Amino acid sequence: MEIQFIAGLYPIIFWIFLVTFCIYTVRSIRRSSDIKAKQLERIEKKVDQLLNEQNSTK
């Protein structure tokens, strides 16, 4: 009886682990894409500044 109960818990534990892992993976991907988007915005601002400086010196 006890062994069947423990064996019945394994699929439940597996699915909980799988769902948790998927949520963690999706969040980390979103975080990294947010960081990349912020870096791109900074680069764009710097490029705009450099172009404005170059145009104003001409």
DSSP file (Angstrom, degrees, kcal/mol; ACC not computed):
  #  RESIDUE AA STRUCTURE BP1 BP2  ACC     N-H-->O    O-->H-N    N-H-->O    O-->H-N    TCO  KAPPA ALPHA  PHI   PSI    X-CA   Y-CA   Z-CA
    1    1 A M     >        0   0    0      0, 0.0     4,-2.0     0, 0.0     5,-0.1   0.000 360.0 360.0 360.0 -47.5    0.0    0.0    0.0
    2    2 A E  H  >  +     0   0    0      1,-0.2     4,-2.4     2,-0.2     5,-0.2   0.899 360.0  52.0 -64.7 -40.3    2.7    2.4    1.0
    3    3 A I  H  > S+     0   0    0      1,-0.2     4,-2.6     2,-0.2    -1,-0.2   0.896 109.0  50.2 -65.5 -40.1    4.8    1.6   -2.1
    4    4 A Q  H  > S+     0   0    0      2,-0.2     4,-2.0     1,-0.2    -1,-0.2   0.903 110.0  51.0 -63.5 -40.5    1.9    2.2   -4.4
    5    5 A F  H  X S+     0   0    0     -4,-2.0     4,-0.9     2,-0.2    -2,-0.2   0.932 112.6  45.2 -62.7 -45.4    1.2    5.6   -2.8
    6    6 A I  H >X S+     0   0    0     -4,-2.4     4,-1.0     1,-0.2     3,-0.7   0.908 112.4  51.4 -65.3 -41.6    4.8    6.7   -3.2
    7    7 A A  H 3< S+     0   0    0     -4,-2.6     3,-0.3     1,-0.2    -1,-0.2   0.832 106.5  55.7 -64.3 -31.5    4.9    5.4   -6.8
    8    8 A G  H 3X S+     0   0    0     -4,-2.0     4,-0.6     1,-0.2    -1,-0.2   0.738 102.5  56.7 -71.8 -22.5    1.7    7.4   -7.4
    9    9 A L  H <X S+     0   0    0     -4,-0.9     4,-2.8    -3,-0.7     5,-0.3   0.762  88.7  76.2 -79.1 -25.1    3.4   10.6   -6.2
   10   10 A Y  H  X S+     0   0    0     -4,-1.0     4,-2.7    -3,-0.3     5,-0.2   0.908  94.6  46.8 -57.7 -47.2    6.3   10.4   -8.8
   11   11 A P  H  > S+     0   0    0      0, 0.0     4,-2.5     0, 0.0    -1,-0.2   0.904 113.6  50.0 -61.3 -38.0    4.3   11.6  -11.8
   12   12 A I  H  X S+     0   0    0     -4,-0.6     4,-2.3     2,-0.2    -2,-0.2   0.934 112.5  46.2 -64.6 -45.6    2.8   14.5   -9.7
   13   13 A I  H  X S+     0   0    0     -4,-2.8     4,-2.4     1,-0.2    -1,-0.2   0.902 112.0  52.7 -62.3 -40.8    6.3   15.5   -8.6
   14   14 A F  H  X S+     0   0    0     -4,-2.7     4,-2.6    -5,-0.3    -2,-0.2   0.929 110.5  46.2 -60.8 -46.8    7.6   15.2  -12.1
   15   15 A W  H  X S+     0   0    0     -4,-2.5     4,-2.7     2,-0.2     5,-0.2   0.888 111.3  51.7 -66.9 -38.3    4.9   17.4  -13.6
   16   16 A I  H  X S+     0   0    0     -4,-2.3     4,-2.4     2,-0.2    -1,-0.2   0.931 112.5  46.7 -61.5 -44.4    5.4   20.0  -10.8
   17   17 A F  H  X S+     0   0    0     -4,-2.4     4,-2.6     2,-0.2    -2,-0.2   0.920 112.4  50.2 -62.2 -44.0    9.1   20.0  -11.6
   18   18 A L  H  X S+     0   0    0     -4,-2.6     4,-2.3     2,-0.2    -2,-0.2   0.923 112.2  46.0 -62.4 -45.9    8.5   20.3  -15.3
   19   19 A V  H  X S+     0   0    0     -4,-2.7     4,-2.4     2,-0.2    -1,-0.2   0.917 113.5  49.7 -64.2 -43.7    6.1   23.2  -15.0
   20   20 A T  H  X S+     0   0    0     -4,-2.4     4,-2.4    -5,-0.2    -2,-0.2   0.915 111.2  49.4 -61.2 -43.3    8.4   25.0  -12.6
   21   21 A F  H  X S+     0   0    0     -4,-2.6     4,-2.4     1,-0.2    -1,-0.2   0.908 110.9  49.5 -63.2 -42.5   11.3   24.5  -14.9
   22   22 A C  H  X S+     0   0    0     -4,-2.3     4,-2.5     2,-0.2    -2,-0.2   0.914 111.3  48.8 -63.7 -43.1    9.3   25.9  -17.9
   23   23 A I  H  X S+     0   0    0     -4,-2.4     4,-2.4     1,-0.2    -2,-0.2   0.923 112.1  49.1 -62.6 -43.9    8.2   29.0  -16.0
   24   24 A Y  H  X S+     0   0    0     -4,-2.4     4,-2.3    -5,-0.2    -2,-0.2   0.914 111.6  49.4 -61.4 -43.4   11.8   29.6  -14.8
   25   25 A T  H  X S+     0   0    0     -4,-2.4     4,-2.2     2,-0.2    -2,-0.2   0.924 111.4  48.1 -63.3 -45.6   13.1   29.2  -18.4
   26   26 A V  H  X S+     0   0    0     -4,-2.5     4,-2.4     1,-0.2    -1,-0.2   0.912 112.3  49.4 -62.8 -42.7   10.5   31.6  -19.9
   27   27 A R  H  X S+     0   0    0     -4,-2.4     4,-2.5     1,-0.2    -1,-0.2   0.907 110.6  49.5 -64.5 -40.8   11.2   34.3  -17.2
   28   28 A S  H  X S+     0   0    0     -4,-2.3     4,-2.3     2,-0.2    -1,-0.2   0.881 110.7  50.4 -67.4 -36.1   14.9   34.1  -17.8
   29   29 A I  H  X S+     0   0    0     -4,-2.2     4,-2.2     2,-0.2    -2,-0.2   0.926 111.8  47.8 -65.3 -43.6   14.5   34.5  -21.5
   30   30 A R  H  X S+     0   0    0     -4,-2.4     4,-2.4     1,-0.2    -2,-0.2   0.914 111.2  51.6 -62.0 -42.0   12.2   37.5  -21.0
   31   31 A R  H  X S+     0   0    0     -4,-2.5     4,-2.2     1,-0.2    -1,-0.2   0.929 110.8  47.1 -61.1 -45.8   14.7   39.0  -18.6
   32   32 A S  H  X S+     0   0    0     -4,-2.3     4,-2.2     1,-0.2    -1,-0.2   0.876 112.0  50.2 -66.9 -35.8   17.6   38.6  -21.1
   33   33 A S  H  X S+     0   0    0     -4,-2.2     4,-2.2     2,-0.2    -1,-0.2   0.874 109.3  51.9 -70.3 -34.8   15.5   40.1  -23.9
   34   34 A D  H  X S+     0   0    0     -4,-2.4     4,-2.2     2,-0.2    -2,-0.2   0.910 109.8  49.6 -63.6 -41.6   14.6   43.1  -21.7
   35   35 A I  H  X S+     0   0    0     -4,-2.2     4,-2.3     1,-0.2    -2,-0.2   0.917 111.0  49.1 -63.4 -43.2   18.2   43.7  -20.9
   36   36 A K  H  X S+     0   0    0     -4,-2.2     4,-2.4     1,-0.2    -1,-0.2   0.892 109.4  52.3 -64.3 -38.6   19.1   43.5  -24.6
   37   37 A A  H  X S+     0   0    0     -4,-2.2     4,-2.2     2,-0.2    -1,-0.2   0.910 109.7  48.8 -64.1 -41.5   16.4   45.9  -25.5
   38   38 A K  H  X S+     0   0    0     -4,-2.2     4,-2.1     2,-0.2    -2,-0.2   0.904 110.6  50.8 -64.4 -40.6   17.7   48.4  -22.9
   39   39 A Q  H  X S+     0   0    0     -4,-2.3     4,-2.4     1,-0.2    -2,-0.2   0.905 109.5  51.0 -63.4 -40.9   21.2   48.1  -24.3
   40   40 A L  H  X S+     0   0    0     -4,-2.4     4,-2.8     1,-0.2    -1,-0.2   0.901 108.0  52.3 -63.0 -40.5   19.9   48.7  -27.8
   41   41 A E  H  X S+     0   0    0     -4,-2.2     4,-2.3     2,-0.2    -1,-0.2   0.915 109.8  48.9 -62.2 -42.1   18.1   51.8  -26.6
   42   42 A R  H  X S+     0   0    0     -4,-2.1     4,-2.3     2,-0.2    -2,-0.2   0.923 111.7  48.8 -62.9 -43.6   21.3   53.2  -25.0
   43   43 A I  H  X S+     0   0    0     -4,-2.4     4,-2.6     1,-0.2    -2,-0.2   0.918 110.3  51.5 -62.7 -43.0   23.3   52.5  -28.2
   44   44 A E  H  X S+     0   0    0     -4,-2.8     4,-2.6     1,-0.2    -1,-0.2   0.912 109.7  49.9 -60.8 -41.8   20.7   54.2  -30.3
   45   45 A K  H  X S+     0   0    0     -4,-2.3     4,-2.5     2,-0.2    -1,-0.2   0.917 111.3  48.6 -62.5 -42.9   20.8   57.3  -28.0
   46   46 A K  H  X S+     0   0    0     -4,-2.3     4,-2.6     2,-0.2    -2,-0.2   0.908 111.4  49.7 -64.3 -41.3   24.6   57.4  -28.3
   47   47 A V  H  X S+     0   0    0     -4,-2.6     4,-2.7     2,-0.2    -2,-0.2   0.924 111.1  49.7 -63.0 -43.9   24.5   57.1  -32.1
   48   48 A D  H  X S+     0   0    0     -4,-2.6     4,-2.5     2,-0.2    -2,-0.2   0.914 111.0  49.8 -60.3 -43.0   21.9   59.9  -32.3
   49   49 A Q  H  X S+     0   0    0     -4,-2.5     4,-2.6     2,-0.2    -2,-0.2   0.935 111.7  47.8 -61.2 -46.0   24.1   62.1  -30.0
   50   50 A L  H  X S+     0   0    0     -4,-2.6     4,-2.4     1,-0.2    -2,-0.2   0.908 112.4  49.0 -63.2 -41.7   27.2   61.4  -32.2
   51   51 A L  H  X S+     0   0    0     -4,-2.7     4,-2.4     2,-0.2    -1,-0.2   0.904 111.4  49.5 -65.3 -39.6   25.3   62.1  -35.4
   52   52 A N  H  X S+     0   0    0     -4,-2.5     4,-2.2     2,-0.2    -2,-0.2   0.907 111.7  48.6 -64.4 -41.6   23.9   65.4  -33.9
   53   53 A E  H  X S+     0   0    0     -4,-2.6     4,-1.5     2,-0.2    -2,-0.2   0.908 112.3  49.0 -63.4 -40.8   27.3   66.5  -32.8
   54   54 A Q  H  X S+     0   0    0     -4,-2.4     4,-0.9     1,-0.2    -2,-0.2   0.900 112.6  47.3 -66.9 -39.7   28.7   65.6  -36.2
   55   55 A N  H  < S+     0   0    0     -4,-2.4     3,-0.3     1,-0.2    -1,-0.2   0.863 110.8  51.9 -69.4 -35.3   26.0   67.6  -38.0
   56   56 A S  H  < S+     0   0    0     -4,-2.2    -1,-0.2     1,-0.2    -2,-0.2   0.777 105.9  54.5 -75.6 -24.2   26.4   70.6  -35.8
   57   57 A T  H  <        0   0    0     -4,-1.5    -1,-0.2     1,-0.2    -2,-0.2   0.721 360.0 360.0 -80.0 -20.2   30.1   70.8  -36.3
   58   58 A K     <        0   0    0     -4,-0.9    -1,-0.2    -3,-0.3    -2,-0.2   0.493 360.0 360.0 -76.8 360.0   29.7   70.9  -40.1
